[in-house]
Amino acid sequence: MQTVRLGRTGAEVSVAGLGCGGASRLGMARGADVHQAAGVVRRAIDLGVTFIDTARAYGTEEAVGEAICGRRGELFVSTKAGPGRGDRLISASELGAVIDTSLRSLATDYIDLYHLHGVAPAQYEHCIEVLLPEMKSQQAAGKIRFVGVTEMFGGDTGHEMLARALPEEHFDVVMTGFNLLNPSARTKVFPLTLEHDVGTLIMFAVRRALSDPAALGETVTKLISRGEVDAGLVDAGDALGFLRGRSDVGSVTEAAYRFCRHEPGAQVVLTGTGDLNHLEANIAAIQAPPLPAEVLDRLSQLFGQVDSVSGN
């Protein structure tokens, strides 16, 4: 397994990270039980994955806790909690209680990386003024090692929150949305993470628009209507058709992971599934060589100006 230094944490972690949320949630979204989900985590570890990302909201912390028993020292475990509960923002004491719950669910006495999860721009001030001091207190107590923040990419596709957060240097690691349909983190996030030596986790590498041709067509049509994609350069019904038939690109999914993996500033690429075959294929794709230069050029021509979609 290829590894990477996760920014100023100094931790050497696998370039492929197991994401325990998303549409699958280790298969639990489709009926798998906690023991079956734990089996997916164990298989990922056996394949060399050392970075595991979960969250209270995913309902998979218990599966991760079961899977990492006896192997905790090999792994870098990340979990998180959102700053809101329903229509209100949570208090510092509520965040502290959630951290304790995560520790119990994960069956561990420390969490390597704890994030404020899905922070919208309007929630940022509360996170810094109220919740970050609690995270620092938990860090001083040894319950968490590093602090992070994840953006709400579906509603903040232009990275407004991270563009504000990164220069302020509150967080050791950030999770950002980045994919071949919306590469705007290339100019809005990665220059700042590199400047401040902040670790980066890549989410949304593959989402519905990159796994469902009909969804891709709908997305591209919207982008054309918004003026973000040149209609003269793309076939809206088959926008990525130029990838097919190439001996050096196995599939759109493979291309999507390779696109993210080799972007300067991108470090850990998250992949999530409940299917062991998909898991193995995705990990192999993340570790594959960079895409050919002509493919990267074509993608830049088509989608280089996009910042309004997430790929979902």
Secondary structure, 3 states (H helix, E strand, C coil): CCEEECHHHCCEEECEEEECCCCCCCCHHHCCCHHHHHHHHHHHHHCCCCEEECCHHHCCHHHHHHHHCCCHHHCEEEEEECCEECCEECCHHHHHHHHHHHHHHHCCCCEEEEEEEEECHHHHHHHHHHHHHHHHHHHHCCCEEEEEEEECCCCCCCCHHHHHHHHHCCCCEEEEECCCCCCCHHHHCHHHHHHHCCEEEEECCCCHHHHCHHHHHHHHHHHHHCCCCCCCCCCCCCCCHHHCCCCCCCCHHHHHHHHHHCCCCCCEEEECCCCHHHHHHHHHHHCCCCCCHHHHHHHHHHHCCCCCCCCC
